[in-house]
């Protein structure tokens, strides 16, 4: 009798723990999902754009799926289609990819310590760090009860799914979309602006924002729209290096 | 398809690997160190704001301020996003409002 009672107790406790575990996982999943909702439209429609281009070049949904799964770089995938059509030499493809995606070399800097503790998720986190995921994760505030690493992983993965889903849809039904979607890509611009506003409100130290802004405008005017982003970011890093002492003092002031 | 399947696969693969290389650079250099250099931690904290500002400019890079329509569709929509966001503080309304405004403007007032 006593044994049976203890047995029930243990069973109950274990179920309770399991339920609590599930509730916590659910909380993290829905938190991560909500964070990526603003990305859905942008990634779906940009993905559809890529899918339509690919389909017009004679590639089926399988190509779109694996392309978006393994490459997962919006602008570069758009540039890749003409390279596919003309059959560009691989060295050209390699150099173009390096040039267009070079801005990504700066993105990992703030995530090294977090990502390298993440075990099997580590390589995935590194390779899925797109512009949008970077901005989302850099500005993300994790409330209590949310597993930070799990949430970051889910945010990266959800974004990846929207992108893959969009490109596959683009190949399959892109040409059937009955209305003109030109301009819908503005939602990404809007997203960056909103997250920038939130960021400014949060950190109060706006010197880096001003430096980035001035540098980008400056290099856009000097070098034109196609090649300005890498030199601009290098210049930004240089200025941030020179102003390090000042910016760090400001940060400490606002923190205290 | 205008090229052989293998050439196409090679182009996909090269694009993927080179993209991975750019993303992996900071982790390859600093990931194995016991202590991340203080300077890198500082950059990691200071860069997001700067990069977001750069990305906003990057999104608006094709507007031409010297001839009609002077990038007005973009600038007005950006203003709509900022005002909506400061006012309602709701990310979805700000995105929807700004994008809707942009799509209307480029079709009616400032056609291509």
Boltz contact constraints between the chains, C-beta under 6 A:
constraints:
  - contact:
      token1: [A, 38]
      token2: [B, 91]
      max_distance: 6.0
  - contact:
      token1: [A, 38]
      token2: [B, 95]
      max_distance: 6.0
  - contact:
      token1: [A, 58]
      token2: [B, 1]
      max_distance: 6.0
  - contact:
      token1: [A, 67]
      token2: [B, 12]
      max_distance: 6.0
  - contact:
      token1: [A, 70]
      token2: [B, 16]
      max_distance: 6.0
  - contact:
      token1: [A, 71]
      token2: [B, 15]
      max_distance: 6.0
  - contact:
      token1: [A, 71]
      token2: [B, 16]
      max_distance: 6.0
  - contact:
      token1: [A, 71]
      token2: [B, 19]
      max_distance: 6.0
  - contact:
      token1: [A, 73]
      token2: [B, 19]
      max_distance: 6.0
  - contact:
      token1: [A, 80]
      token2: [B, 15]
      max_distance: 6.0
  - contact:
      token1: [A, 84]
      token2: [B, 8]
      max_distance: 6.0
  - contact:
      token1: [A, 84]
      token2: [B, 11]
      max_distance: 6.0
  - contact:
      token1: [A, 85]
      token2: [B, 2]
      max_distance: 6.0
  - contact:
      token1: [A, 87]
      token2: [B, 3]
      max_distance: 6.0
  - contact:
      token1: [A, 87]
      token2: [B, 7]
      max_distance: 6.0
  - contact:
      token1: [A, 90]
      token2: [B, 10]
      max_distance: 6.0
  - contact:
      token1: [A, 90]
      token2: [B, 14]
      max_distance: 6.0
  - contact:
      token1: [A, 93]
      token2: [B, 11]
      max_distance: 6.0
  - contact:
      token1: [A, 93]
      token2: [B, 14]
      max_distance: 6.0
  - contact:
      token1: [A, 93]
      token2: [B, 15]
      max_distance: 6.0
  - contact:
      token1: [A, 94]
      token2: [B, 14]
      max_distance: 6.0
  - contact:
      token1: [A, 94]
      token2: [B, 18]
      max_distance: 6.0
  - contact:
      token1: [A, 97]
      token2: [B, 15]
      max_distance: 6.0
  - contact:
      token1: [A, 97]
      token2: [B, 18]
      max_distance: 6.0
  - contact:
      token1: [A, 97]
      token2: [B, 19]
      max_distance: 6.0
  - contact:
      token1: [A, 98]
      token2: [B, 18]
      max_distance: 6.0
  - contact:
      token1: [A, 101]
      token2: [B, 19]
      max_distance: 6.0
  - contact:
      token1: [A, 101]
      token2: [B, 22]
      max_distance: 6.0
  - contact:
      token1: [A, 102]
      token2: [B, 22]
      max_distance: 6.0
  - contact:
      token1: [A, 104]
      token2: [B, 22]
      max_distance: 6.0
  - contact:
      token1: [A, 104]
      token2: [B, 23]
      max_distance: 6.0
  - contact:
      token1: [A, 105]
      token2: [B, 22]
      max_distance: 6.0
  - contact:
      token1: [A, 105]
      token2: [B, 25]
      max_distance: 6.0
  - contact:
      token1: [A, 106]
      token2: [B, 47]
      max_distance: 6.0
  - contact:
      token1: [A, 108]
      token2: [B, 26]
      max_distance: 6.0
  - contact:
      token1: [A, 108]
      token2: [B, 27]
      max_distance: 6.0
  - contact:
      token1: [A, 109]
      token2: [B, 26]
      max_distance: 6.0
  - contact:
      token1: [A, 109]
      token2: [B, 40]
      max_distance: 6.0
  - contact:
      token1: [A, 109]
      token2: [B, 43]
      max_distance: 6.0
  - contact:
      token1: [A, 109]
      token2: [B, 44]
      max_distance: 6.0
  - contact:
      token1: [A, 110]
      token2: [B, 44]
      max_distance: 6.0
  - contact:
      token1: [A, 112]
      token2: [B, 30]
      max_distance: 6.0
  - contact:
      token1: [A, 112]
      token2: [B, 31]
      max_distance: 6.0
  - contact:
      token1: [A, 112]
      token2: [B, 36]
      max_distance: 6.0
  - contact:
      token1: [A, 113]
      token2: [B, 36]
      max_distance: 6.0
  - contact:
      token1: [A, 116]
      token2: [B, 31]
      max_distance: 6.0
  - contact:
      token1: [A, 126]
      token2: [B, 23]
      max_distance: 6.0
  - contact:
      token1: [A, 126]
      token2: [B, 24]
      max_distance: 6.0
  - contact:
      token1: [A, 126]
      token2: [B, 27]
      max_distance: 6.0
  - contact:
      token1: [A, 127]
      token2: [B, 20]
      max_distance: 6.0
  - contact:
      token1: [A, 127]
      token2: [B, 23]
      max_distance: 6.0
  - contact:
      token1: [A, 129]
      token2: [B, 23]
      max_distance: 6.0
  - contact:
      token1: [A, 131]
      token2: [B, 55]
      max_distance: 6.0
  - contact:
      token1: [A, 135]
      token2: [B, 52]
      max_distance: 6.0
  - contact:
      token1: [A, 138]
      token2: [B, 48]
      max_distance: 6.0
  - contact:
      token1: [A, 183]
      token2: [B, 102]
      max_distance: 6.0
  - contact:
      token1: [A, 183]
      token2: [B, 103]
      max_distance: 6.0
  - contact:
      token1: [A, 183]
      token2: [B, 106]
      max_distance: 6.0
  - contact:
      token1: [A, 186]
      token2: [B, 99]
      max_distance: 6.0
  - contact:
      token1: [A, 186]
      token2: [B, 102]
      max_distance: 6.0
  - contact:
      token1: [A, 187]
      token2: [B, 95]
      max_distance: 6.0
  - contact:
      token1: [A, 187]
      token2: [B, 99]
      max_distance: 6.0
  - contact:
      token1: [A, 189]
      token2: [B, 59]
      max_distance: 6.0
  - contact:
      token1: [A, 190]
      token2: [B, 81]
      max_distance: 6.0
  - contact:
      token1: [A, 190]
      token2: [B, 95]
      max_distance: 6.0
  - contact:
      token1: [A, 190]
      token2: [B, 98]
      max_distance: 6.0
  - contact:
      token1: [A, 190]
      token2: [B, 99]
      max_distance: 6.0
  - contact:
      token1: [A, 191]
      token2: [B, 95]
      max_distance: 6.0
  - contact:
      token1: [A, 192]
      token2: [B, 52]
      max_distance: 6.0
  - contact:
      token1: [A, 192]
      token2: [B, 55]
      max_distance: 6.0
  - contact:
      token1: [A, 192]
      token2: [B, 56]
      max_distance: 6.0
  - contact:
      token1: [A, 193]
      token2: [B, 56]
      max_distance: 6.0
  - contact:
      token1: [A, 193]
      token2: [B, 81]
      max_distance: 6.0
  - contact:
      token1: [A, 194]
      token2: [B, 85]
      max_distance: 6.0
  - contact:
      token1: [A, 194]
      token2: [B, 91]
      max_distance: 6.0
  - contact:
      token1: [A, 194]
      token2: [B, 94]
      max_distance: 6.0
  - contact:
      token1: [A, 196]
      token2: [B, 52]
      max_distance: 6.0
  - contact:
      token1: [A, 197]
      token2: [B, 85]
      max_distance: 6.0
  - contact:
      token1: [A, 199]
      token2: [B, 49]
      max_distance: 6.0
  - contact:
      token1: [A, 208]
      token2: [B, 46]
      max_distance: 6.0
  - contact:
      token1: [A, 208]
      token2: [B, 49]
      max_distance: 6.0
  - contact:
      token1: [A, 208]
      token2: [B, 50]
      max_distance: 6.0
  - contact:
      token1: [A, 209]
      token2: [B, 49]
      max_distance: 6.0
  - contact:
      token1: [A, 209]
      token2: [B, 53]
      max_distance: 6.0
  - contact:
      token1: [A, 211]
      token2: [B, 50]
      max_distance: 6.0
  - contact:
      token1: [A, 212]
      token2: [B, 50]
      max_distance: 6.0
  - contact:
      token1: [A, 212]
      token2: [B, 53]
      max_distance: 6.0
  - contact:
      token1: [A, 212]
      token2: [B, 54]
      max_distance: 6.0
  - contact:
      token1: [A, 213]
      token2: [B, 53]
      max_distance: 6.0
  - contact:
      token1: [A, 216]
      token2: [B, 54]
      max_distance: 6.0
  - contact:
      token1: [A, 216]
      token2: [B, 57]
      max_distance: 6.0
  - contact:
      token1: [A, 220]
      token2: [B, 61]
      max_distance: 6.0
  - contact:
      token1: [A, 225]
      token2: [B, 61]
      max_distance: 6.0
  - contact:
      token1: [A, 225]
      token2: [B, 62]
      max_distance: 6.0
  - contact:
      token1: [A, 229]
      token2: [B, 58]
      max_distance: 6.0
  - contact:
      token1: [A, 232]
      token2: [B, 54]
      max_distance: 6.0
  - contact:
      token1: [A, 236]
      token2: [B, 50]
      max_distance: 6.0
  - contact:
      token1: [A, 240]
      token2: [B, 46]
      max_distance: 6.0
  - contact:
      token1: [A, 244]
      token2: [B, 42]
      max_distance: 6.0
  - contact:
      token1: [A, 247]
      token2: [B, 46]
      max_distance: 6.0
